[in-house]
Amino acid sequence: MLKQLTHENFDKETNSGLKVVEFFAPWCGYCKKQEEEFKDMDKVWIGQVNTDEDAELAIRFGIHSFPTFLVFNKGKEVERFSGMRKKEDLMNTLMKYL
């Protein structure tokens, strides 16, 4: 399930459970390819931050490359990685925290 995140709803949405957040830019070719990997992940909560529309969050989390993923567990950042990821790689990362 894809959820659009902004500085207004970010903390509330990531405060509980296991959450993956993708920081992306609409002009980024790798980000566009990443969308394809999300199509088969409809049971996984994935938040998306459009950094062109919400630079405040990108600054807050020190995002410098796209896509960048942050994994939150109960509101705490537990992992961070950049670059396009296959569905299997994303699922393996999440499994470490279940």
CYANA upper distance limits for C-alpha pairs under 8 A (distance plus 0.5 A):
  1 MET  CA     41 MET  CA      7.61
  1 MET  CA     42 ASP  CA      5.11
  1 MET  CA     43 LYS  CA      6.37
  1 MET  CA     44 VAL  CA      6.14
  1 MET  CA     45 TRP  CA      5.37
  1 MET  CA     46 ILE  CA      6.49
  2 LEU  CA     42 ASP  CA      8.02
  2 LEU  CA     45 TRP  CA      6.73
  2 LEU  CA     46 ILE  CA      5.45
  2 LEU  CA     47 GLY  CA      6.24
  2 LEU  CA     48 GLN  CA      7.48
  3 LYS  CA     45 TRP  CA      7.87
  3 LYS  CA     46 ILE  CA      6.66
  3 LYS  CA     47 GLY  CA      5.13
  3 LYS  CA     48 GLN  CA      6.58
  4 GLN  CA     47 GLY  CA      6.28
  4 GLN  CA     48 GLN  CA      5.52
  4 GLN  CA     49 VAL  CA      6.82
  5 LEU  CA      9 ASN  CA      6.59
  5 LEU  CA     10 PHE  CA      6.00
  5 LEU  CA     13 GLU  CA      8.41
  5 LEU  CA     47 GLY  CA      6.53
  5 LEU  CA     48 GLN  CA      6.11
  5 LEU  CA     49 VAL  CA      5.69
  5 LEU  CA     50 ASN  CA      8.38
  6 THR  CA     10 PHE  CA      6.15
  6 THR  CA     49 VAL  CA      6.88
  6 THR  CA     54 ASP  CA      6.75
  6 THR  CA     57 LEU  CA      7.91
  7 HIS  CA     11 ASP  CA      8.30
  7 HIS  CA     54 ASP  CA      7.41
  7 HIS  CA     56 GLU  CA      7.38
  7 HIS  CA     57 LEU  CA      6.50
  9 ASN  CA     13 GLU  CA      6.58
 10 PHE  CA     14 THR  CA      6.64
 11 ASP  CA     15 ASN  CA      6.26
 11 ASP  CA     75 GLY  CA      8.13
 14 THR  CA     18 LEU  CA      8.49
 14 THR  CA     19 LYS  CA      6.73
 14 THR  CA     72 PHE  CA      7.16
 14 THR  CA     74 LYS  CA      7.86
 14 THR  CA     75 GLY  CA      5.91
 15 ASN  CA     73 ASN  CA      8.46
 15 ASN  CA     74 LYS  CA      6.03
 15 ASN  CA     75 GLY  CA      4.34
 15 ASN  CA     76 LYS  CA      8.11
 16 SER  CA     73 ASN  CA      7.35
 16 SER  CA     74 LYS  CA      4.69
 16 SER  CA     75 GLY  CA      5.98
 17 GLY  CA     72 PHE  CA      8.23
 17 GLY  CA     73 ASN  CA      6.11
 17 GLY  CA     74 LYS  CA      5.36
 17 GLY  CA     75 GLY  CA      7.92
 18 LEU  CA     71 VAL  CA      7.80
 18 LEU  CA     72 PHE  CA      6.23
 18 LEU  CA     73 ASN  CA      5.02
 18 LEU  CA     74 LYS  CA      6.88
 18 LEU  CA     94 LEU  CA      8.29
 18 LEU  CA     97 TYR  CA      8.10
 19 LYS  CA     45 TRP  CA      6.50
 19 LYS  CA     46 ILE  CA      6.87
 19 LYS  CA     47 GLY  CA      7.84
 19 LYS  CA     71 VAL  CA      6.26
 19 LYS  CA     72 PHE  CA      5.58
 19 LYS  CA     73 ASN  CA      6.92
 20 VAL  CA     45 TRP  CA      7.16
 20 VAL  CA     46 ILE  CA      5.44
 20 VAL  CA     47 GLY  CA      6.59
 20 VAL  CA     69 PHE  CA      7.26
 20 VAL  CA     70 LEU  CA      6.39
 20 VAL  CA     71 VAL  CA      5.10
 20 VAL  CA     72 PHE  CA      6.85
 21 VAL  CA     46 ILE  CA      6.14
 21 VAL  CA     47 GLY  CA      4.93
 21 VAL  CA     48 GLN  CA      6.10
 21 VAL  CA     49 VAL  CA      7.79
 21 VAL  CA     69 PHE  CA      5.99
 21 VAL  CA     70 LEU  CA      5.68
 21 VAL  CA     71 VAL  CA      6.81
 21 VAL  CA     72 PHE  CA      8.35
 22 GLU  CA     46 ILE  CA      7.71
 22 GLU  CA     47 GLY  CA      6.62
 22 GLU  CA     48 GLN  CA      5.33
 22 GLU  CA     49 VAL  CA      6.68
 22 GLU  CA     67 PRO  CA      6.90
 22 GLU  CA     68 THR  CA      6.23
 22 GLU  CA     69 PHE  CA      5.05
 22 GLU  CA     70 LEU  CA      7.12
 23 PHE  CA     48 GLN  CA      6.48
 23 PHE  CA     49 VAL  CA      5.28
 23 PHE  CA     50 ASN  CA      6.78
 23 PHE  CA     51 THR  CA      6.94
 23 PHE  CA     58 ALA  CA      7.85
 23 PHE  CA     63 ILE  CA      8.01
 23 PHE  CA     66 PHE  CA      7.14
 23 PHE  CA     67 PRO  CA      6.11
 23 PHE  CA     68 THR  CA      5.68
 23 PHE  CA     69 PHE  CA      6.76
 24 PHE  CA     28 CYS  CA      7.81
 24 PHE  CA     31 CYS  CA      6.51
 24 PHE  CA     48 GLN  CA      7.70
 24 PHE  CA     49 VAL  CA      6.68
 24 PHE  CA     50 ASN  CA      5.84
 24 PHE  CA     51 THR  CA      6.46
 24 PHE  CA     66 PHE  CA      5.89
 24 PHE  CA     67 PRO  CA      5.39
 24 PHE  CA     68 THR  CA      7.38
 25 ALA  CA     31 CYS  CA      7.35
 25 ALA  CA     50 ASN  CA      6.17
 25 ALA  CA     51 THR  CA      6.12
 25 ALA  CA     52 ASP  CA      6.56
 25 ALA  CA     66 PHE  CA      7.21
 25 ALA  CA     67 PRO  CA      7.98
 26 PRO  CA     31 CYS  CA      7.68
 26 PRO  CA     32 LYS  CA      7.84
 26 PRO  CA     50 ASN  CA      7.57
 26 PRO  CA     52 ASP  CA      7.98
 27 TRP  CA     31 CYS  CA      8.47
 28 CYS  CA     32 LYS  CA      6.97
 28 CYS  CA     66 PHE  CA      7.45
 28 CYS  CA     67 PRO  CA      8.45
 29 GLY  CA     33 LYS  CA      6.93
 30 TYR  CA     34 GLN  CA      6.58
 30 TYR  CA     66 PHE  CA      7.91
 30 TYR  CA     67 PRO  CA      7.46
 30 TYR  CA     83 GLY  CA      7.91
 30 TYR  CA     84 MET  CA      6.46
 31 CYS  CA     35 GLU  CA      7.07
 31 CYS  CA     66 PHE  CA      7.21
 31 CYS  CA     67 PRO  CA      6.09
 31 CYS  CA     84 MET  CA      7.49
 32 LYS  CA     36 GLU  CA      7.94
 33 LYS  CA     37 GLU  CA      7.84
 33 LYS  CA     84 MET  CA      8.09
 34 GLN  CA     38 PHE  CA      7.26
 34 GLN  CA     84 MET  CA      6.30
 34 GLN  CA     85 ARG  CA      7.42
 34 GLN  CA     86 LYS  CA      8.27
 35 GLU  CA     39 LYS  CA      7.29
 37 GLU  CA     41 MET  CA      7.95
 37 GLU  CA     85 ARG  CA      8.25
 37 GLU  CA     86 LYS  CA      6.53
 37 GLU  CA     87 LYS  CA      5.93
 38 PHE  CA     42 ASP  CA      7.73
 38 PHE  CA     87 LYS  CA      7.50
 40 ASP  CA     87 LYS  CA      8.27
 41 MET  CA     87 LYS  CA      7.85
 49 VAL  CA     54 ASP  CA      7.56
 49 VAL  CA     57 LEU  CA      8.28
 50 ASN  CA     54 ASP  CA      6.56
 51 THR  CA     55 ALA  CA      5.41
 51 THR  CA     57 LEU  CA      7.85
 51 THR  CA     58 ALA  CA      6.50
 54 ASP  CA     58 ALA  CA      7.62
 55 ALA  CA     59 ILE  CA      6.67
 56 GLU  CA     60 ARG  CA      6.63
 57 LEU  CA     61 PHE  CA      6.69
 58 ALA  CA     62 GLY  CA      6.35
 58 ALA  CA     63 ILE  CA      5.46
 58 ALA  CA     64 HIS  CA      8.29
 59 ILE  CA     63 ILE  CA      6.86
 63 ILE  CA     68 THR  CA      7.46
 65 SER  CA     82 SER  CA      7.34
 65 SER  CA     83 GLY  CA      8.34
 66 PHE  CA     82 SER  CA      7.08
 66 PHE  CA     83 GLY  CA      6.85
 67 PRO  CA     82 SER  CA      6.26
 67 PRO  CA     83 GLY  CA      5.84
 67 PRO  CA     84 MET  CA      6.86
 68 THR  CA     80 ARG  CA      7.80
 68 THR  CA     81 PHE  CA      6.33
 68 THR  CA     82 SER  CA      4.65
 68 THR  CA     83 GLY  CA      6.75
 69 PHE  CA     80 ARG  CA      6.09
 69 PHE  CA     81 PHE  CA      5.86
 69 PHE  CA     82 SER  CA      6.49
 70 LEU  CA     77 GLU  CA      7.13
 70 LEU  CA     78 VAL  CA      8.14
 70 LEU  CA     79 GLU  CA      6.32
 70 LEU  CA     80 ARG  CA      5.02
 70 LEU  CA     81 PHE  CA      7.27
 71 VAL  CA     77 GLU  CA      6.24
 71 VAL  CA     78 VAL  CA      6.22
 71 VAL  CA     79 GLU  CA      5.58
 71 VAL  CA     80 ARG  CA      6.79
 71 VAL  CA     94 LEU  CA      8.42
 72 PHE  CA     76 LYS  CA      5.63
 72 PHE  CA     77 GLU  CA      4.87
 72 PHE  CA     78 VAL  CA      6.13
 72 PHE  CA     79 GLU  CA      7.76
 73 ASN  CA     77 GLU  CA      7.00
 73 ASN  CA     78 VAL  CA      6.97
 73 ASN  CA     97 TYR  CA      8.05
 85 ARG  CA     89 ASP  CA      6.56
 85 ARG  CA     90 LEU  CA      6.93
 86 LYS  CA     90 LEU  CA      6.97
 87 LYS  CA     91 MET  CA      6.68
 88 GLU  CA     92 ASN  CA      6.60
 89 ASP  CA     93 THR  CA      6.76
 90 LEU  CA     94 LEU  CA      6.88
 91 MET  CA     95 MET  CA      6.64
 92 ASN  CA     96 LYS  CA      7.29
 93 THR  CA     97 TYR  CA      8.17
 94 LEU  CA     98 LEU  CA      7.42
